[in-house]
């Protein structure tokens, strides 16, 4: 089982084997999850950068794509 020591600043280095299994790259975040008095470490998966656009095109459903482009260009 891989181990890591805590530095005087409270930092640890995640062993290479664990980083590879988690698919961690430099700069990525991890989460510590408490369950029944123990902690698990897992890769942090944030919201999709495209989440803000979810449903944006719903109002265009059924419209002619050429007509939409004409309207966007101010040609309609």
Secondary structure, 3 states (H helix, E strand, C coil): CCCCCCCCCCCCCCCHHHHHHHCCCCCCCEEEEEECCEEEEEECCCCCCCHHHCCCCHHHCCCCHHHHHHHHHCCC
